[in-house]
C-alpha cells in the first residue's frame, strides 16, 4: 500500500458547525437514496458531454483542499498497485475507486462506504496516475455533501481523558522496587496513568483535529473526583454533538500472580438524574421516563465502548495478558459524568509482568495503541449509526 500525505495549507479552524435540528432519520435515508439514484442516472450523461482534461496526484490533492468545508482537514491518498484501487481521505471522510483500464471510462466512486457516485475514473499513463477533472469535480462534490451533513449528523465532539489520582494521591504503589527508566524504584499508579493519558491525548488530537480532546489533569496535580466530572459535564455541546469519558487507572491485589486488564462501567440498575427538570417544566409527568431512556442509552454506549477497548487490548497485548473482562460498579466518575463513561484498569502494580508492560517504552506504546484503537472503533460505530444526543 502506497500512502501519500498532503496536509492542508489552509488556516485551521476550531469553530464548531452551526447548530441545526437533526432531521427525521427515515427522511434522511430517503433523501440519501434519492440523491444516489439521481447521481447514478444523470451524472454519466452530464460528464460524458464535458471535455476531459486531467490533473496529477499532487494537483488533485491541492484541488481537494479547496473543497467546501475542508478547512483544517487532512487530505491523504493511498494507492494499492496490486488491486489498482485508490482511497482518498478528507478529514474523517473517505472515497474509494478502482482505476479505469483506459481514459474516459466511467465507474463508481464509493463515499464513506455507503454513498455511490459515478464519474470518469482515474487511469494510469506511463506508470503515473492521471485524474480527470470531472472525477475531481465529482469527488469534491461528494466530500462537500458529507461535510454538509455533519451539521445534522450526531457525532462525538469531545473526548475526556481522566488520568486517575495525582498530586498528593499516588494511587496504587508497588510493594517492591522494579527497574524503571534505569533506576530501581517503586511503580506508582499516578505516574503511569498520566504518561499513558498524555500519549493517548496526542494520538487522538492527531487523528481528530476537529474534536476536543481534554484531560482532567496534564501534570502531577490532584483534581478532586467532583472537579473531574465537573470538567466533563461543563463542556459545551451543540444539539448534534456528544461526549465520552475514559478514566485510566492501574490495579493492585494481594496476590502477586494476579494480572491483566479490565474495564468498568456504571451498572444498568443505578439510577441518577441526567435531565435538567427546569427544561421540562411542561412535561414533568414524562420526565422520569425520558430520564430512564437516556440512562439506558448511556449504559448501552458505555458497554459498547468498554467492549471495543477490551477487544483492542487483546489484539494489541496478545493472549498472554489476561482479559479480566467488562465489569459493573458505581465508581464516582462513571456515575457522575452525564455521558457514556468507562474506567480502564491497565494492569496490576504488584505483578512483575504487568509492571514491565506499564513502565517500558514498548509497553506504554502498546497501551496507548490499544486505547486508541478501542476508542476509534467505538466512535466509528457511533458516528456511522447516528448515535444519540448528549443532554445539557
N, C-alpha and C positions, 0 to 999 in steps of 0.2 A: 504493500500500500504506500503510495507516494502522497505526502502531505505538503500542502502549500499554504503558509500562513500569510495573511495580509491584514495588518492592524489598521483600523480606520484612522485617518489623519484629522477627521472632524473633531471638534471640541466635545469632550464627553459631558453629558448632562445627567444629573440625578433628579431632574424634575419629573415627578410622577405623572402618569397619563391622566387626562381629565376624568372626573368621576362620571360614571354612567350607570343607569339601571340595567341589570342583566335582563336580556330578553328571554322569553319563554323558551325552554330547551327544545321541545319539538319543533317550534317555529324556526329556531336556529338551524336545526338539521335539515329542515325542508329547504330553507334558503341556500344552505351549502350544497345540497344535491341539485337544486335547480341551477345554481351557478355552474356546477361541474358539467351538467348536461349542455347548457348553453355554450360553455367554452369548448366542449368536445365537438359540438355540431358546427359552430360558426368560426372558431379561431382558425382551423385549417383553411377555410375559404378566404379569410382575411389575409393570413400570412402568405398564401400562395400568390396573391396578387401584388405583393410588395417586392421590390427589387432587393436582392440579397447582397449584403456586404458583411464582412466578418472582422472579428477582433481577436487578439491574442489573449492568453490566460491573464497576464498582468493587466491588460486593458479591461478585460471583463471584471476582474476583481475591483479595479478602480471604479468601474461603472456601477457596481453593486453598492459601493459606499454612498452613492447618491440616491439610493432607494428612499422613498418617502418613509420617514420614521426610523432610519437606520443609524442616526447619530449615536455615537458611543458604543455601537455593537461591533463585535469582532467579525471580520469576514475571513473565511477559510475555504480551501478547496482540497479535496482528496481524490486521488485517481487510482483505480485498480486496473493495471495494464492487462492482467490475465482475462478478466471478465469485460474489459473495455467499458467500465462503468465509472461514473463520476458522482461526487457528492459535494454540494455547496452548503456552507453554513453561514447564516447571518444571525448572530446572537444565538438564541435558543431554537431558532427555526432551521430546517434543513430541506434541501431539494435534491432528488436523485434522478439519474437518467442513464441510458445506455447509448453509447456513441453510434452514430449512423455509419453505414458502410460507404456512403457517398454523399457529396454535397446535395442540399435541397431535399433530403429525406426528412419527413415529419415523423414524430413519435410522441411518446408520453413523457411528461415531467411530473414526478410524484412529490408533492409537498407535505412535509411533516408526517409522512407515512399514511395519509388519508385523502388528500385532495389531488385530483388528476387534472393536468393541463396538457394541451397539445402545442407543439412548436416544431420548427425546423431544428433538428438535433445537431449538436457539435459533431465534428468528424476529424479524422487525422489526415494531415497532409505533410509529407516529408518528415514524418516522425513527431510532428507537433500537433497539439490540439487546436482546432480552429472553431470559434464560436460565432455563429450567425447573429447578426444584430437583432433579428426577430426572436431568436431564442433568448437573448439577453433581455429584450423588452418583456417577453412573457415571464421570465424569471423574476424580474423586478416587480412586475405587477402581482405575481403570486406572493412574493415576500411582503409586499405592501399590504395586500389583503389580510394576511395573517397578523401583521403588526397592528392593523386597524382593529382586528377582532380582539386584540389584547385589552382594549378598553372595557369590554364587557365580559371577557372570559375570566373565570376565577383562577387566581394564581397565588403561589407562595411569594409574598413580597418581602418578608423578613424572616431571618433565622437567628434565634437566640442561642448562644453557646455559653453554658454556665460551668466554668471550672470550679469544682467543689472546694469548700474550705478556704484557706488563705490567711495571711497575716498571723494573728495570734492563735489561730486554729490550724494546726498542722494536718488534721485528719488522721488517717491511719499511718502508723510508723512501724517499720520492720523491727522485730526483736533483736536481730543480729545485724552485723555490718556486711556490706557487699561492695565489690569493686564497681564504683560508679564514676565515670569520667576520669578514670585512672587513679581514683582515691578510694580508700576503704572507709565507707560511711553507711549510715542507715538510709533506707529508702523512705522518702516522705511523700505522702499522697498529694499534698497541696502543690508540690513542685512538679510532680509527674503529670498531673491532670492539667496544670497550666501550660506546660510545654506542648502537650498533645492538642490542647484547645487553640493555642496560638498558631500551630501549624495547620490545623483544620480551618481556622478562620482565613488564613492566607490562601489556601486551596479554594475555598468557597468563593472568596472575593474574585479570584482569577476566573473561576468557572462562570460566575454570575455577577458581572459588574453592575447589572441593573437591580439586583436585590440588596437589601440592607442586611449586612452580617454584623451582629452586635454581640459583644462579650460582657458578661456581668462583672468581670474583673480582667484586666490585662497585665496585672503585676501582683506583687505579694501583699495584697490588701485583704481586708475582711469585711465585705458587704454582708449584712445580715440576710437571713433567708427571706425576710419580708422585703428587703431592699432589692433582692434579686428578682422576685416575682413582680415587684412594682415596676422595675425596668422593663420587663417583658410586657406587662399589661398596659403600659403607658405609650407603647409605640403607636403612632397614628396610622390608621389604615383606611383606605377607601372601601367602597361597597364591594368591589370585586377582588379585594386583597385579603389574604390570610397570613398567619404567622405560626411558626413551630418552635418548640423549646427542647433543647437537648442538654441535660446536665451530665457532666462527666466526672466519674469517681474511680477510686481504687478500693479493693476489698481487703478484709482481714479475717482470719479464722484461727482458732486454737490449734487445729490440725495443720501442720506444715505441709502435708501432702495434698491439701485442698488447693485446687487451682481452676482456672477457666474464667470465662466472661459470661455476663448475664445482663438482661435489660428489664427494667421495671416500668410499669405504667399504673395509672390510678384504677382501682377496682371499679367495675361497672356498677356496683350497688352503692358506691359512695355518692351521696347527693350534695350538691353545692349550688349556690346561686350564681348563674352565669349571665343572666339578663338583668338589665337595669330597670327596676319596676317603674321608675318615673317616665320611661319611654313607652310604657304600655299601659298608661292610666286608663285608656278607653277599652282595654282588653284584659282587665285584671282577672277575669274568670278563666281565660285560657292561658294565662302566663305560666302556670305550673306545667301545663302540657308542652308548651313551646320550650321551656327550660329543660324538661326531660328529653325532648327530642334532640336538642343541641348537645346535651350531656352524652347521649348515645352516639351521636356523630363524632364528638371529640374522642370518645373511648375507642370507637372503631378505627379512627385515623391513627390514634396512638398505638394500637395493636399492629396496624399495618406498618407503621414506621419502625416499631420495635422488631418486627419480623424481618424487615428489609435489612436492618442493621445486623441482626444475628446471622442472616444469610451471607452478608458481605464479610463478616468476621470469619465465618467458616471457610469461605473461598480464599480469603487473604492469609489467614493464620495457619490453615491446614487442619487436618483431622487430629493431629497430636495435641492440640489445645482443646480442652473440653468446652462444649457449648452447654452452659447451665440453664439455658432456656429463657423464656419470657415469663415474668412473674408480676403479680399484682400486689401493690402496697400503697397506702396513702401517705407517701413521703410528702413533706411540706411543699416542696417546689412543684410537684406534679399535681397536687390538689389545689394549689392557689394560683397557678398560671391558667388563665382562661383561654386555652388553646390546646391542640394536641401536644402532649409532653411525654418524654421518656427520661429515665435516669439510667445511664450506662455504667456498669462496673467493668473496668478493663481487665482486672486480674487480682491476684492475692499478693499482699506485700510480705508474706512470710513463706512464700514458695519460691525457691531459687530459680525455677524455670520461668515463672511469671515475671519475677523481678528482672531477669535477663531481657525479657521482651520489653518491659516498661522503662528500662534505663539505658538501652543501647540504641545507637543511631538506626540500625536496621529494624529493631523492634518498634521504635517510635514512628518510623516511616510506615510500617505495616498497620499500626493502629490508626494513623491518620488516613491512610488509603482506605481502610475498611469502613471507617466512619463516613468518609466522603461518599464512597460507593453506596452505602446503605441509605444515606440521606438523599443522594441523587436519584436512586431508584424510586424512593417514595415520592419525591417531588415530581418525577416524570409521570408516575401513575396518577397522582393527584391532579396535575395540570391537564393531562390528556382526558381525564374523566369529568372534569368540571369541578371536582372537589366540593367545598362548602364555603359559606361566607362566615368570616370571623365576626364576633359580636363586640360592639362597643356601646 
